[in-house]
Amino acid sequence: MKNSSNWVLGLVLFVIVVFFVVVGFGNPVDDSLHLDSNRARISDGSTMMLQSVLYYHLYVVHFEGDLVTVTSLLSSTYTLCDPDCTEDIPLLMGQTLHVEKLGNVLVVDIPFAMLPIQ
């Protein structure tokens, strides 16, 4: 009987570890990408990926000139920006992605329960 309880405990620990790896807590993040805990910087011509922890959606944010493209498996959003602008881009499940273009750098406010991934 004790052997089966050890097996169950091992299985529970394995599931917990796999959960944290899948969610992204184990993924290393490039520190140069972050301005602070909930903002990221994307230079012109670059791409950043965001993973929604709650809904398991993956978003790809691409910044090229005056065009910001946010793509997920279910939708695509294109936003044109003036030389310096602020936009709220709608995402799935009622979330929005707040972006601010400062010259050739796009500053992204990372929504709650989303993680940048490399």
N, C-alpha and C positions, 0 to 999 in steps of 0.2 A: 504494500500500500504506500509506503514511503517513497518508493521508486517512482510511482506514477505522479505523486505530488511534485517531485523534483522536475519531472518531465514537463508538467503543466507550468511550473514557475519559469523554467527555461524558455518555454514557448511564449509566455507573456512578456518576458524581458526582450526576446527577439522581436516581437511585434512592436514594442515601444521603440526600440532602436531603429527599426525599419521605418516607422512613422516619422521620426525626427529626420532621418536621411531624406525621405521622399519630400517632406515639407520644405526642406532646404536649410534647416538649422545647422547641418553639418557641412554645407557648401562654403568654401572660402570666398570672400568678397573682396574685390580690389579696393583698398582704402582710398586710392586716388579718385575713385568714382564719387565718393560721398562728400558732401559739404557738411552735413550733420546727420543725425539719426534718421530723419525722414525726408531728406532732399538729396537729389543726385544731379550731376552735371553731365551733359552730353555735348560733345563738340560737333561742329558741322561735319556732316557726312558719316556720322557714327550711329550705332544701334545699341539699344539697351533692352534687356528682357526683364519683365516683371512677372513673378508668379503669385497668383492669388492663393493664399493659404486656405481660406474658407471655401472657395468654390473650385479650386484646382484648375483655374484657367491660366493659360500662359499668354501674356501680352508682349508684343514686340513693338518698341517705340523707335522709330527711325527719324532722324533729323537731317534734312538736306536743304540748305538755303533758306527759303521762306516756307517750306513744306514740312509739316510734322505729320507722320503717318503712324497710327496706332492700329495694330492688327492682332486679332485673336483667331481662334479656330472658327468662331461663329460670326465675326463681323470685322469690318474695316472702317476706319474713320480717317479722313484726310482733313487737315486743318491748315489753311494758309495764314501766315503771320506777317505782319508788317515788320520793318527793321527792328523795332523794339515793341513787344506786345505781350499781353497776358491772355491766356485762353483756358477755358474749362472744357475738356474733351470728355464726352459721355462714354462710360464703359458699361459692361454688362452688370446686371443685378443692382442698378441704381447708383453705382459708384461713378465718380468723376476723377479725371486726371488733370490736375492743375499744372500748367506749364507756363514758364516765363522766358521769353527770348531776349537775351541781352547780347546784341551783336552777333557773333558767330558761336555763342554758347547757349544751350537750352537748359534751363534749370527746371527740374521735375520734382514736384512735391509728391512723394510716394504715399499712396493712400494707406489707410489702416489695413492691416492684415495682408500686405503685399511685401514681397521680398525681391530685391534685385538679384539676378543670377548671371553668372558668366557663361 
